[in-house]
Amino acid sequence: MEFGKPDWTTFEQGIRKEWLLTNGIGGFASSTIICANARRYHGLLIAALKPPAGRRLILSKIDESLIIEGKRHDLFSYKTPDYTMEGCRHLQRVSINPLPLFRYSAEDVFIEKKIGMVYGENTVVVVYHIINGPRNARLRLAPLVNYRDYHFNSSRAHMRFDAARRGYWVLIRPYELDLEIGLYCKDAAFTELENCFFYNMDYPYERERGLYSVEDHYIPGYFEIEAGPGEDKYATIAATVASNGKGEGWVAGINGAKYADGLSILKKEEDRLNRLVKEAGYEDDFARTLVIASDNFIVHRESTGASTIVAGYPWFSDWGRDAMVALTGLTLCTRRFDDAKQVLHTFSGYIKYGLVPNLLPDEGGEPAYNSVDASLWFFESVNRYLEYTGDCDYVREKMYPVMENIIRHYTEGTIFNIKMDDDCLIGAGNEETQLTWMDAKAGGAPVTPRRGKAVEINALWYNALKIMSVFSARFGMKENLRYGDMAEKARESFTACFWNDESRCLYDVVSGEFKDGRVRPNQILALSLSYPVLTGERARKVVEKVWRELYTAYGLRSLSPFSDEYTGVYAGDQYVRDRAYHQGTVWAWLMGHFITAFLRAYGHTEENRRKALMFIEPFKDHLRDACVGSISEIFDGNEPHMPRGCFAQAWSVAEILRVYREQGAESREQRADYRE
């Protein structure tokens, strides 16, 4: 993707597009296309010290200045509360293919900067290419260093750093910790600065979110690269940090020569990404871009020694529900079958009370199990894994017993009042819990309390029972008849319980005599899972209702605009945003299920496939917005549907890639002939 000066005519316009690089262990690098950090989560190195958790901002940015015969041209951009620096005036072009490349010019000198991360390592590499004119020139590089939790801001009043030069290394110890930050550059002289800090860097996105938006950074000194007349010169800076319990002396003990050739390091990462694209087997640019975006979310979890899925960048870690929803698109549609197996292994290993954890532990904490649907999505993920891989042995030996355990707990009852009722439907929760994906709380209270029998939970439950019925028959298990009988009773009860004859769609929640008739997108899952619980004319009516009231270019609204509680803009402080999160905000991941439901309700004709592609088209444009090359978590319910929330979300990318692949291939029913 290519961007030019029309994309940053103002500072505010320039920070609207962001880029993201990841390292496969939860660490990342991110900023805007003008390299002005606009979030507390922006930085050249956010390291994951306990993969994929323990994230710390290590290197905020590098400020570049070009000096030609004593005249200084500052190429960097930033904002403070009372000043905006627009070095982006020197920025000519930005190319992301797949790593970001920035080209600057000042007088008769060109400067190119390319950034990449070392896969599997908390290391970022920046390569500068000086294409000099007929005079002597110097490129001055000032690193802005930090060490803080990536969710917070730092202040000079609390910052303590010790820095020392050792060979080609600049070694930095923060807060007297047994830990080292290392900056390596063999191509430049280094000038130490004493007690030097950047004050009051301002983050417009945090201010917009109602959060504290200002912080300071430490500047240990600056590197300078000399370029003679007409010289064409490369220079590399690498930044790394001690991790995995390694402390003082670790960075200095690294053979710095491994970072000397930055171009080779970047090429190795580009080759890895291009190999993933090739193995996925897609020919068109849209799918290939989504394959690369998918890679950002598949990371290594240290606690299990296996792959997991990060829910979103820049602030989410690995969540059970999100991982199970995203698994098909991220791993199966990209032919990363071993990663799919590892993700299933990771989450099955944490199951307790028959529940897949909602949130895996961060920095040694305990998992959170407040989710009724993560375990039911697990069935869908295992079923899709078998569909794509045919790996019967693994599913029968490793997954089937886990699935039996979940069914038993849901049938007999488990924590959070999760239990199958006499009608074979699942009820869950109380007035204080938020167990479905609509889980926002404001002021400590659920914004969308959905205790009782929720429509998508019971669509997922029916789907789980059908999967177990098919698996047990295929594997020769005696439970086949029992699961089939339970599924049939659940199906009959579902229609009787949830069909809203007046509105010609499904109730969202049923609790005793109360039936919630607000139009929400959850009902679409009754049509879109492997085994739809609703078919025929009623299925078409649901699609019509959802299309008419909830559909937008970037996904489905979480509540109909005709509802009194509808909130069309997701903005403001955390309380205001939490209240809007599921009250009209658009969710991109639901578009995949809407398209699947649409094709099932109206048929997989060529005309309907063309319509399905029309639903997907806006996301091709969105890939050039927000986080370039990825898909945002949410959008405003009102036009123009501004992107909000995480700028790169796993299940958004996964569901668009899944449905893009499957709508163009034969139907899943045709591929999965074993169901017959």
Phi, psi and omega in degrees: 000137184243140178226148181224188187306328176300343180274355177215052176295336173229160177301316182298322177290323183294331181271001180283340178250134184234162176232159184217133169234147180228165185241010175081000177230016177102346177278162181201166171233141183199146173196195177264170182289346174261008177061026171261118180291126184239002176226158171294341181270000176277144178173156177283336177214104167254106188271147173256100186281340174230075192313132358268017184256195181063041185283133180226136171287124182250308180236113183289307181192174172237122179269123185256135174229134177256127183243118182240110181049048176085347179268127186258132176241113179276122183265352188268159181230148176194173177225136167243172182302335184235012182204144175237120177265124186241062173297345178297351173298335178272353182281123182265317189202148175233130179234133177238107190200069349272347178274150182283135178234128182242131180243124179245159172217142174215125187052241184250030181237136172253141174234126174247141180230127179234138188237139175206160176250153176275120184295131180081010185219147175275068184220135173242145180235131177238123180250126177254137178239114179261122175247094193276156173273204187277005182239166174293143180217156176229136174254117181259130185236115181250109180281135175258109189257150178209173169203096180204159175304135187291351177273356187233173176251156180250158180229142178306326184299338183244007186261132177224119181227141170244131182234145178211147177267131177219101185064231178274004182262144160250114185257132186232127175252118178269140169054028180058027178281158175277067188202149181231140167254133182238133171247124184242129174203117179263356187260005186215150171283152181238132177248119180283144174240139183262127174055048183253132182222151169267124184256139165064041169296129186252139183246100183303324181293325180288321176298319178299328180272007178076022183249162177299132195241005187240141173206167181248159177223153180267136178242104183288341183159201179214149174267149174227132180247124179269138176228125179280171180305127178071009185282143175247111194223141176249148174214144184239135169240131175241140175236133181216173183210148175296143179209178177055037176083359178278139186234222187304135180092349183291309182297315182297335180280351179286139173288104185300342181301335180295339179256002186292320183261084182297325180299320178293323179296315180293321179296322179299319179289320176298319178296321179297314180294318179295328177293320177298319179296316181297316182293331178290331171088016180268149181255330186271154187296324182299308180295320180296321177296320179291331175296316178294319177298323180299323182300330181300331188266344182269109187227167180271134174255121184296323186292335180247348183066027184217173180287151171220181181235121174283131187290325182185156175246142017258001190238355181269153171253210183268121181247138185297311181300309182300319181296318182290322176294321188274345189304316183299308183292317186286321188250319184278318179287351176252005179062032175261066189292324179294321176297321178301314179298319181294322178296316177299319177298315182302309186281328177294331180289342181258002183296134180212141184060021184076015185242131167288132183298142175290319183221127178280157188295141177250118178059044172091004179283179179269147176297153173258134186247019185279063177213127177269339187259341181303319180294326181283327172295333177302320179298316179298319180295316180296318180298316179292325177300315179294321180301316184279329188251334186068020184277073184296320184300314181296315182295316181294317187276324187253321187268322184302315177298324178295318181293322175300319180298319179296314180301318180298315180293320180291326180288315183275337181110140179219194185295165181062027178060029177278117184197144174284133179274178181298336180273011180068018173256157184261129170248156182199151167087177173216190185291347183256354185256157173224094191256347179267180181293339174275076195247016183291143172239146175226124184064028178084358182245142177301134178284322180238075180298126185229040178292151183106218181257108180269144190296314183287332178296320182280335169294318177293324179294313176301315179301318180296317180295320178295319178298317179295323178297316180291315180299314183296324176292317182292325183267002178073031180270145185286348184282000187308310184296319182296314181294321178296318178296318178297318180296318181295318179294320178297321179296315179297317180293325182300310181297316180295325184279318194254346183288125178257097187294329181292316182267352180058047175202197183254142170297151180277317180218141174236125180222102185063235179276347183279131176231117184277110183267005177297139185276112179233164185280352184303330183294340182294336180291344176293345182246341196257351182280176181305321180235095183292136180275344181237133180222179172071211186298321180294324176298318179295322179296322178296314179299317179299316182295313181295317180299316185291321189251338188243338185293137168223175182297333187246016179141196182253138172295148179277354176202144180295139176297344179278358179272145180297332183274359184302133176234117191269350181231130178262092182202164180110193180286178188299321180299314182294317181294319179298326180288337180266347192305318181235028181240037178133340177303141182274136178245122184292326186297333181289342179298322178301316181288327176296316181295317177300315179296318179301313181293326178289321183288323186251352176101149182273056176277165179297322179297317180290328175295322177296321177296321178301318178295327177295325176296329185275332187312316182302333180289336175296322176288322182296334179299342177263005184238169178052241175273111186301126178089004179225184183234134184290163178291308188219169178218157174300145176290331179271153172299146006270026177057060180296138177292141182221181175067209176299133183282347176220114187239132186301307187286339173294308178299314186298314185289325177291319177294319180301308186287331177295320178290313190282332180288338180265350179259181177294158184296155180298328179297324179290321181289324187266060185292346180294340181295331183297000000 
